[in-house]
């Protein structure tokens, strides 16, 4: 079996940073009124700036596929390879540009690469690690020598007023429910990428993938973060396609992105239990972790996780944590790539350092961890 190395990262953040003061005007006020939840959500997530792939008129500047391809091109420029050496492409996203075909087909077309093997992964944040693990196993098994992996999100196009103003709940209440407004003031746009090979760089540092571990707990949880469904009176999810048409689906709120906060809080100890299981099984040791790159959607969730880990005696000291949530926003599947790309640029890394990457997902409770070694 081959060793596998991440030999470069790339990122693409659309437009100029958007401040808290400007974000609601940028997205458009729903019903012409400011949100009653905005201040609360921003206090919880502590995000200061983020990027949107919409202009001030709400017009798309890029597609999801275009952003992914730009991040991959950036990763290629930061690597020692040429684009023609890539023989495997894996993409990840929460919501692609189209219902079909998969995002990887569109990214392949944007990159204008010759025929190659592709794979599209669609979930929420942890699909980034699904895509990375697919490339890792392909190279490890000797099927491919060089792969490109991307994570990309265009969440803001679903936050425009038209996705809310025609819902029955808004017409009756005049406000967007908190479970939808929370995501509107938390999620943002961007793309990140990585180049994986079966050998390390010859002139710069590489990141050897020691392991990637993903675990779904969907057998224990109902859906927490939802797009494309609404809740029936008995609490069951009704897929948008089960309505008489897209207008009926939109009226019933099936086209809004929503999150169940009660379920979200219940998932934190489950995510931690996965981490503790790997720790107890000797997959890693706390003292070996030099840097922790943890993707969390809100500062308040970080505080909750820290409290649980401290009580368990399994906390990686917070001075070892690295995050750019506060300046880049929550970019979903792109977050871990964007985080690692910035880490490489901003920090003086040294051979032998180990970087633990953590990507939880609230969709229906999924957790992923990855260990990298700087070589």
C-alpha positions, 0 to 999 in steps of 0.5 A: 500500500502506498503512502499518501501525501497532501502536497498543496492546498488552494482556496478561493473566496469570492468578492471582498469581505462583508462585515456584520453591518453590511451583510443583511443589506448585501443578502437583502432584507426579508419583507423589507425589514431587518431580522429580529434574530441577527444580533443574537446569532452574531453574538453566538457565532462571533463571525466578523467578516465573510464572503458572498458569491452574490453582488450587492444586487443579489446576482451570482458572480460565480457558480459553485463549480467555478469556485471549486475549479478556481480553488483547485487551480490555486492548489495546482499553482501551489504544487509541483505538478501540472494539471495534466497529471491529475487522474482522479477528481473528487468534489464535495458540497452541501448543495450543488448548482444543479439537481443533476448531474453531480458537481464533479462533472461540472468542475471537470468541465470548468478545469478543461482536463482530459478524461479522468475518473471523478466522484461527487460527494454531497452531504454537509460539512463532513463530505469534505473528508468523504472526498478526501478519503476517497482520493486517499484510498484510491492513491493508497491502493495504487489506482491513481498517483495524483488526485485533486479534491475540492470542497465548495459552497454557494449558500448565499443564493438560498438566503435571498428574500424570495426564498422566505417571503412566499412561505406560509410561516412568513406570511402569517408571522411576518418573520423568519423562524430562528432555525432558518435565520441562524443559518442565514447569518452563519453560512457563507461562500467559498471553495478550498482544494487539495492536491494528493500524491503518492510521493511527497514534495521535493522542494517544500513541505508535505502533509502525510495522511496518517488516517481518516476516520468517519462515523455516521450516527444517523441511526440515532438521530432525526435530521437536524440540518435540512434543505429540501424538506419541511415538517409534517404535523407529526414531525416527519420530514416531507421531501420537497418533491412530494408536494404538488410542485415547486410553488407548493414546496416553497409555500410550505418552507421546504426550500429553506435551510433550517437547523434543529437546535435541540438536536444540535446540542444533543450531537455534541457529546456524540461527536466527542464520543467518537474522538474519545473512542479513537483516543482510547484505542490508541489511534492518537495521543493528546501529547502528539497533537501539535495543531488542532484544526476544528471546524465549528459553525459557531463560537458557542459550539466551540465553548460547549465542546471545550467544556465536554472535552475538559470534563473528560480530561481529553482537551487539546490545549486551546492554544494549539487550536487554529481556526479562521471562522471569525474572518472567513465565516462558516464555508461548510465543506470548504472550511477545512480546506480553507483553514489548512490553506491559511495555516500553511501560509500563516504559520511556520510549520516544521517537519514532524508536527502532527495536525489533527483535523476535526469536521463534525456535521449536524445534517443527521449526525456525522463526525470525521477526524483526520491526522496529518504529519508534516514531512 
